[in-house]
Amino acid sequence: MAKKLKDYYDIDYLDSFSNTIANAIDAFDQARFLELTISYINDLEFNERQVLIAKALYETIDSDYHQTILSFKKVLGPELKGNSGAFSVGWWLWPVGKYVELYGADYFESTISFSKELTKRFTSEYCMRPLIMKYPEEALAVLKQWSRDDNERVRRLSSECLRIRLPWAKKIYTAVEYFDDYYTILNNLKDDEDKYIQKSVANNLNDLYKEDKEKFEIIINSWDTKDMSESCKWIIKHGSRNIDKHQ
């Protein structure tokens, strides 16, 4: 039987993870962290495990958010090449992302900066969503820049964090409420040759279709031209995969 995702975050993981944090943060109470987590981790499902670890970090790091984020940057490790590797290499960083998701919404600049660095080693669409909800105009301005970034993982993040129906996350409707900005971001990515980015844009379209067919059609009709790229063709086809199911 294949190992379940939640089971990677077990007691052995807590020991290794806490050692990594202790080596980077002097103000970390490792013993207390283990007290708050070891006895409970195996009884929890995946997301509950992430929340438990993130909350334990919050309780046992004696520094403010800004300083904690600077310390987390020390443990990120080297950047991944391409858009793969998030779950084969960077998976151990998930509780760090959950910490930022839970506690970073009031700290726009620090969280934006860290999210950009985290996505180069793991993924950070969940970190971004509280910021998008609280500071939509400011966040969208950054995401438009990121959609033109040289780093393909950053470009993917600019799309993925805006999905209306992102798995394991509450729905957000920024795509509908700030459609012009949303359109600009997807339009910047529609010809991207990176398959992970294509999938993200297509999934955005699929989500949008379920919420606002008119806005979905606006995007599709503007892209569907005789000289559109092969990337755009694939995005439209994959993003339209559920049309017949809903007619």
N, C-alpha and C positions, 0 to 999 in steps of 0.2 A: 504494500500500500504506500502510495506517495506521501511524503511528509507534508502536513498541512502548513500553510503559511504562518499561522499563529504559533506553531511549535518551534519555529526558529527563535522566537523570543521567549526563552525558557530560563531556568535558573543558571545554567552555564552562560547564557547570553548576558544575564544581569551581572554576573561576576566579571566577565570580560569587558562589558560596556562601562561598568563603574570604574574599573581600573583605568580605562582610557580617559574618562572624565577626570578622575583624580589626578592623573598626570598632567592635565591641562589647566585645572582650576584648583588653586590652593584653598579657596573658600568653600570646597565641596566636602560635606560630611558623608563619606562613603559608607561608614557603618550604619548610620541612620537611614541612608538610601536603601541599603539591603534589608533593613528591618521593615521598611515600608512596602517592599515589593516581593521578596522571596516567598513569603508565606501565602501569598494570594495569586501569584502569576499563573499557576497551572490550572486554576479554577475559572479563568477568564477566557472570553473569546478574543479574536484578533484586535478589534478596535479598542476593547476594554483594556487590553494589555498595553496598548500604546498610550492611552489616557493615564493609566496607573503609573507608568514609567515617567511620563512627562510631568505629572503632578508631583511625583516624588523628587524629580529634579528641582522643581520650583521650591519645594519645602526644604531642600538640603543644600542649595547653593546660596551662600550668604553674600550676594552682590546684586546690584540693580540690573534691570533688563539689558541696558546698553553694554555693560561690562560682561554680562553673561554671554551675550551674542558675540562679542569680540573673542571671548574664550572658546566658544564653540567653533569659531573659524579655524582655530589651531588644530582641531581634530578632524577636519574635513578630508584631508588627504589630497592626492593629486587629482586633477580634472580627468574625467573620462573622455575618451575619444569617441566621437559620433554620438548617436542618440540611444545606443544600447547600453546595457550594464547597470541600469538603475536597480534591478532586483537580483542580479547575480553578484554585483560588487558593492553597490552603495546601500543595499537593503538595511544594513545595521544602523543607518542614520535615521530611520523612520521616527523613533521617539524624539529626536532632536527637532525634526519637522513638526511633530505634534506639539512640542513645547512652544514653538513659534506660532503655530496656529492658535493655540489656547491663550497665549499671553502677549502676542505681538501687535494686536490691532491698534493699540494706542501709541505705537512708536513707528510711524510711517517710514521715516528714512532708514532707521536701523533694520527694520523688517524687510523693506524693499532690497536693500543692499545685501542682506544675508540670503534672501530668497534667490537672488541672482547667482550667488556663489554656491548655494546648496544644490541648485538644479544642475550645475556642472558636474556634480558628484553623485546625485541621487535624483530627486524630483521635488518640486516645491509648489505645485498647484494648490495644495491644501493650505499652505502658509499664506498664499496670496488672497484667498477668497474673503477672509475677514477684512482685509484692507480694501478690497474692491467694494465691499458692501458699505464700509464706513467712509471711504474717500474715493468715490467712483470716478470723479473727473480727474483727480490727481493720479490715480492708479492707471486709468486708461491712457493718460498722456505718456506715462512710462512704458506701458505695454505697446504703444505704437512705436516707440523707439526700439523696444526689444524685438518687435517683428521684423526689424531691419538689421538686427545684430549679426555680427560675423559668426557667433557661436550657435550652432544648430540646436543645442539644448535650450538656450535662451529663447530662440525663435519659437520652438515648440511650446515653451512655457507661456508665451504671450497669447497663444491660442487655447491651450488646455485649461488654464485657470478660469477661462470665461465660459466654459461649457455650462449650459443650463442644468443639465442632468448628470453632472460628474459623479461616477460611482463612489459610494461611501461618503457622500457629502450632501448637505442640504441644497436644494435648488436655489439658484440665484438668477435674476432676470435682467441683469445688466445688458445682455445682448439685445433685449427688446427695448429696454428703457433708454439706452444710449446707442441706438442702432447705427447711427452714422459713424461713431468711433469704432464700434464693433465691425462694421463693414470694412472700414479702412484697414484694420488689423488682418482680417481674413483675406482681403484683397492683396495685401502685401505678401501673403504666404501662398496664394493659390497656384503659383508656378514653381514652388520650392521642390527640389528634386529629392529631398530627404523623405523616405517613406513614413517615418514616425510623424513628421509634420503633416504630411498628406492625410494620414489617418486621423490626426487631431482635428484638422480643419473639416474633414468629412464628418466626423462625429459631432462637431459643432453644428453642421448643417442638419444632420439627422435630429439632433435635439431641438433645433429651431423649428423644424417642420412640425414637430409634435406640439409646439406652443403657438406658433404664428406662421401659418402657411403663406400669408401674403408677403411677409418679410423674407421668408425662404425663397419665394418665387422672384423677388427683386434681385437677390444675389445670383440665383441660377441663371436668370435671363440676361443679366449683365455679363456673365462669364461665358455663356454658351455662344461662342462665335466660331466661325469657320477656321480661324487661325489660332485657336486656343491650344495651349501646350498639352503634352501627354499627361503631365502631372495634374493639370486642371481637369482634364477629361476623367481621370481616375477619381479625383475628389468628387466631382459631380455625380458620377455613377455610384460611388460608395455612399455618398451623403444622401442619395435619393433612394436608398435600398428599401425603405419601408413605405414608399408612396402607395404602392398597390395594396399593401396590407391595410391601409387606412381609408381607402376609397370605397 
